[in-house]
Amino acid sequence: MNIHEAKEQIKNAVTAYLTKDELGRYVIPPQKQRPIFLMGPPGVGKTAIMEQVASELGIGLLSYSMTHHTRQSALGLPLIKHVNYQGSEYDVSEYTMSEIISSVYELMENTGIQNGILFLDEINCVSETLTPIMLQFLQYKVFGRHEVPAGWIVVTAGNPPEYNRSVREFDIATWDRLKRVDVEPDFAVWKEFAYLNGVHSSILTYLEIKKGNFYKVETTVDGKRFVTARGWDDLSQMIHLYEQHKIPVDQKLVEQYIQNPEIAQDFAIYYDLYNKYKSDYQIKDILAGTASTDIQERAKRAKFDERFSLVGLLLDAVMGAMRESTEEEDVLGELVKTLRVFKRESKTEDGAALLKKYIQNNRKKLNAGIRAKSLSEAQQKQKLQVMRILEEQSKLVQSDPKQAAFALVKKDFDNRLKAFQKRSDALSEQVRHMFAFCDTVFPNGQEQLILVTELTANPYSARFLGEHKVDAYFVHDKELMFHQRQLELNQEIADLEL
């Protein structure tokens, strides 16, 4: 299955395992809850989906790579315990609490989060001395005599043997106690993650043209050559930062992440070409509706790769802005909730003190969420933005103590809302200009269908367009649906051999 399907399987299993009956008991007792085993090639996104599951369910996440652990850190250190059996004194050996189990309790104590996922990666690559302990853990969820706390679901992961020579095969008795989920790389599904995480548009457009270069592992006389989803994601982050600091992105940088020389060179060449298109085609002018005749003529004559890159550049510009718009809208939504509470409480309490209290509460939740990994990057960013605005409003209230605190905060919020609406209207106009440009230069091409497909696939742009009702998008969306239905009908006719 693909990574999205695997995520849903894990999310559903965690939800089921955490279900309690009317007496507060787990419907499936912790001892009977099969650990989930996520089997998939390296760099496919196994750890990333665990973070998504934890943040979506609002539970904790504690991750360990088991290849970094020794027998002592997993099992605990031996100690001598004095006991009395039937009137006789004995010395017996026990073990201190495992570092892994103690970390779960520590996280619960520090964050107040009682439910979570204990994620153990590379579980089938542990050392020979650790193997019996890990098999016992998978069967009974204990290290030594210490169990995983109730409410914490065990999820493990490992690589198939063809990707790692140190993989140890489990016996049937062990496999029969695991809930196994197999995952394979899938570019179309990874794109959803890419949109949510702002993967650089040059990577997305390159992989759209050359999907076969998304994930590849080869064995050559010179050793392993590989390209993974993780590699593209990490490269994307560096490209963003290099561009921010005006540092050249060259093949040497690409090869540090894309460890296949031919693909690294190919992408580096494409990246240079992509930036040339970015310079030649004046994207801002196109989105402003003022594209020159020369630009229009060049686009009409362009070959497929160049047209596709141009569409990618246009999409990158508007979808980036749509992401910022939807994130700002969510921040304003959180502020509305706070404003309602503030309106009521500021009648009897000091306004500046109240705002400071709200900031402290948000910071406490943020720190706990970061530590427990129960908040996604987007949720963390949202809380930071809310706190920043509350701090600005606190200063505003302090600077004018004669004015009613709520009136000052309300006026500030209204100004922010008006500015947001103005930017949203301007962005909607840019989308109209983008479709108008493509209608002019690609009247009989597939570019409009690509625009609609990608705008619909990106959750941020789909939400923005749904809320702001940009006519040009919905006109072409209907054309896309008609086109897809026509293809389906053609296939049905072909199947009937008429």
N, C-alpha and C positions, 0 to 999 in steps of 0.2 A: 504494500500500500504506500501511498505518498505521505509526506510529512504532515500534511493537513489532516488526513484521515487518521494517522497515528495519534496526533494531538487530541482529536475528538474521542478516540478509543480510551486514551489515558484519562482524559477529563471525565468521561462518563464513569470509568472504573473508580476514580477517586471519589466522585459524588456518591456512588453506590456504597463504597466502603465506609463513608462518613455518615451514612443514614442510620438514625436511631429509632427504636420503637417507642411506644407511649410510656414506657418505664425508664427511658433514658439509656437503654442498652443498645450497643451496636447490633443491627440486624444480622450482619455477618461478623461474628466475634473476631477480634484482632488476630487470634491464632489461626483462624480459617481464611484470612484474607491473603490470597496468593500475591506474592511480590510480582510486580509488573516487570518484564524483561523486554527492553527495547533493543532489538537487534538491527544494526544498520551500518553502512560504510562510514569511515571517518569523515568529519566535516560536513555531514549532511544536515545538521541542525538539531541534533538530539537534545543538547543542553538548552538551546534557545526555546524549544517548545515546552520544556519543563518550566522555564521562567514565565512563559505565557500562561500556562495552566495555573500556576500559583497566583499570578496577579489577577487573572480572570475569576478565580474562585475566592480570592482574598485570604489565602492561607500562606503559611510560611514555606520556605524552601531552604534546605541545607544540602549542599553539594560536596561530594568528595570524589577524587580520582583514586581508585583503589590501588593503582600501580605505584602510588607514592607512599603507601602504607606498609609498615612492617607488622610482624605478628604481634609485637608488643603494643603498638599504637592501636591496633584493631581489637585485640583481646584484652589488653590491660597488663599491668605488671603483677607478678606473683607476690603473695604475702603469706605469712604464717598466721593462722587464727587458732586461738585456744578454745576448746570446747569441752563440755562434760557430757559423756554418754554413759547412762546407768551407773552414775557415781564414780566413773573413772575419767581422768583428764587425758586429753589427746591434743596433739598439734596437727592441724589439717592445712593443706595449701588451698588458697583462693586467689582470685585476681581482683585488682582494683578495677574501677569502672572504665570501660573502653573510652578512648578519646572521642570516638564518634558518638556514642550514646550520651556522654556528658555534654557534648556540644548541643545536642537536641534540647536537653534540660536547660542549659544555659540560655539558649535562644528563647525558650518559653518564659523563663524568669525575666529576661531583659526586655522583652517586647509585649508580653501579655497575650501573645498569640498561641493558642493551645493546639490547633490543628495544623498539619503541614505535610510536606513530602520530604522524605530522606532519599536523596538521589545519589546512588553509587555508580559511578561511571567505570568503564573498562573492567567490569567485574570478572570477566572470563580470561583476564590476562594477569592475574595476581601470581605472586611467586609460589614456588612449590610448598614452602612452609606455611603459607597463608591459605592455600587451597582448602584443606579440611575445615578450617574455621569458617571460610566463606560459604562452603556447602552447608554447614550447620546453620549459619545465619539465614541462608535462603529458605531453609526448611522450617526453622523455628523462630526467626527474627530475634536471636539473642547472640550477644558476644560474651562468652564466659557464662556468667549467671545473670547478666543484665539485659533486660528486654527493651526493645524500642517502645517508647511510651504509647499508650492507646491514643488514637486520633492522629498518629503519624503513619502515613502510607509509604511503604517501601517501593521505590522504583529503581530499577537497575538498567544498565545499558552495556552493550559490548559490540565488538566488531566481528564480522564473519571471518573465518580462518584465512580466507584468500587475501585479506588485507593486513593480517598481523600474524607473524610466525609464532608469537608467544601465546596464542589462544589455546586454552585448555578446554577440551570437550567435556560437557556435563553428561552424567549418566541419566538413564531414563527416570530413575527415582527422583532426581533433582528437577529435570524438565517437567515432570508430572506435578510438581508443586509450584510451578511458575505460570504466570499469565503472559504468554509470549506475543509480542507485536513486532512484525518485520516491516522495515521501512526502506524505500528506495528513493534515490534523487529524482526530482521532477521539477523542471524549470518553470512550467506554468504555475505550479503551486508556490514555488519559491518567490515568484514575482509578487505575490500578495504580501509576503514578508518584506520584500524589497521596497514596495511602495510605503508600507507602514514605517519602515526604518530609514527612509530617505536615501536608498542606495543611488550612487551617482548615475545620472542618466546616460553617460557614455557607456557604462557597463551594461545597462539594460538594453540600449539600442544595439550594441555589439552582439549581445547574446540572442537577441531577437533574430538577427541575421544569421548567426552561427550557433544555433542551439546545441549542436554537438560538442561545443567547447565549454559547456556549463560544468559538467562533471566528467572527469576522465582519469583513470588510473591505469598506467602501463608499466610493464617490466621490460627494461632494455638491458643491453650489455653494460651500460653506464649506471644501472641501478633503477630505482623507482622514479617515474615521472608522473606527476598528478596535478589535477586541478579540482578544487572542491568548492562547495557553496560558501564555506567559511572563508576560504581564500578570497573569493570575490567580495564578500562583505567587508573583510578587514582592509582589502585594497581600496574599496570605496571610501572608507573613513579617512585613509591617508590622502587620497586624491582631494577630498574636500578640504583637509587641513593644508595641504601643499598649495592649493589654489588660494586659500585664504591668506597665506603668508607669501604668495607670489614666488613659490619655489617650483622650478620646472619638474614636471612629471615625465620621467624617461623610462626606457626599457629596464634599466638597472633596478629601479623601484618596483616595477611590475614583476620582475623575476623573483623578488623577495617573497611574493605572495602566490604567484601563479607559477608553480614549479614544473612547468613544461615549457622548454625553450621556444618551440615553434608557436605555441599559443600565446606566450608572453610577448614575443616579437610581433605577432599578428595584431594583438590588442594595442600594443604601444604605437604601431603605425596607424591603427584606426583612431586612437585617441588624438594623435596629431591632426589627422584629417578632420575629426569631429570638431576640434577647436578652430580649424580653418573655416569650416562651414559656419561656426558660431560667429566668427569675425566677418565673413563675407555677407552672410544673410543678417540683415539688421533686424533682429528679433523684436526689439522694442518698437521699431517702426511698424512692423507687421501687426503687432498687438495693439498699436495705437491707431491702426487703420490708415497709415501714411506710407506704406511701402512704395518704393519707387518703381517705375516701369521697368528699369533694368533688373531689379530683383525679381519681379514677376516673370520676366522673360527667361531669366536664368533658371528659375524653378520649373518652368514649362519644359525646358530642354534637358533638365537633369536626368541622369540615369537612376535606376531603382535605389541603389545604396545611398545616393546623395539625397534623393527625395525622402527616403525613410529616415535618414539622419536629421533632415530639416523638420520633419513631423515630430521626431523625438525632442528636438530643441524647443519647439513650440509647446509641446506637452510638458516638458520639464519646467518651463517658465510659468505656465498657468497652474499646473498641479502643485508646484512648490508654494505658490501664493494661496491656493485653495487649502493646503494643509495648514498654513499659518492662520488663515481665516477661521477654519473650523476649531483650531486649538484656542484661538482668541475667544470664539463664541462660547466654548466650554468654560473658559476662565470667567467670562461675564456671567455665565449661568451659576457658577459657584458663588460669585459675589452677590448675586440676587438673593441666594439662600441666606448668606451672612447678613445682608442688608435688612431682610425681614426680621431676623432675630435682633439686630442692632436697633431697629425702630422701636421694638417693644422694650428692650432692656435699657436703652439710653434715656428713657423717661424717668428712671429712678436711680441710674448709676452714671458715673463719670464716663463721658464718651471716649476720651483718650485712653483711659484705663481699660475700657471694654475692648477697644481695638487691639491693645497690647495683649490682652488675654486671648483673643482670637488668634493672634499671630503665634503665641506660645503653644496653643493647642494644635495648630497646624504643623508647627515645627516638631512637636512631640510625635504626632502621627507620621510625619515624613520620616523622621529618624528611625522609628520602629519599623516602618514599611521597608526602608532601605536595608536595615539589618536583617529583617525576616525575608526579604526579597518578595514581599507580597504586593509591591507596587511596581508597575511597569515604568519604563523610562518616561513615557508620555504622562503618566499619573504623577510622577515625581516632578516633572517640569511644570505641570499645572499647579501643584501645590506651591512651588517656589514663586510662580508668577502671582498667585493669589496673595501670598505673604508680602511680596514686594509692593503690590497695590495697597494692601492694608497698612503697610508702613508709611506710604506716601499720604494716605488719608489720615493716619494718626498725626503726622506732622501738620497737616492742614488744619485739623481740629485744634491742635495746640497753639497754632499761630493766630487763631481768632477765637479766643475763649468766650467772647460776648455773643457770638452766633450759636444757634442751636446746633449741636453736633450732628444730628441726623440730617438737617437741612444742608449742611456743608458736604456731607458724604453723599447724599442723594444727588446734589448738583454735580459733584465730581463724576459720579457714575453715569449720569445722563450725558455728560460731555464725552465720556469714553464710548458710550453706546452710539452717539451720533457720528463720531469719528469712524467707528467700526462699520456702520451702515454705509457711510460714504465710500470707504475702501471696498466694501463688498459690491456696491453698484459699479465702481470703476472696474473691478475684476470681471464682473458679468459682461461689461462692454468689451473687454479684451477678448473674452471667449467668442463673442459675436464677430469681432474683427478677424479672429483666427479662422473661424469657419468660412467667413466671406472670402478671405484670401485663398483658402484651399478650393473653394468653389470656383474661383476665377482661374487659378493656375492648374488645377487638377480636375477639370469638369467631368471627365469620364474615367477617372482613376479610382483606386481603392483607398486613397488617403483619408477621405472622410470616414470610411468605415473603420479604419485603424484608429482615428481620433476618438470616435464614439466608443469603440471596444475598450481602449485603454482608459478613457475617462470613466467608464462604467466599472472597470475592474479595480480601479484605485478607490478605496473606501472614502478617502477625504474628498476627492473630486465628485464622486457619486453623491455624497451627502450634500456638498455645496450646491451642485446643480439641481438636486431634488428640492432644496429649500428656496433657491432663488429663481427657478423656472426660466432658464435661458432658452428662448424659443429655438434658436439655431440648433442646439443640442438635441432637443426633442424631435425636431423635424428629421434630422439625420438618424436618430435612434429608431424612428418608425421605418426608415428606409433599410436600416440594418436588419430589423426584425423581418421585414418583407423579403430581403435578400436571403436570410437564413432559412426562411420557410420555403423559398423557391428552391434552394439547394436540397432541402429535405424531400420536397416533392420529386425533384429530378432523380434523387437516389431511390425513392420508392418506385418510380417508374422503371428505373434500371433493374431493380430487384425483381420486378414482375416480368422483365424481359419482353416488354411490349415494343 
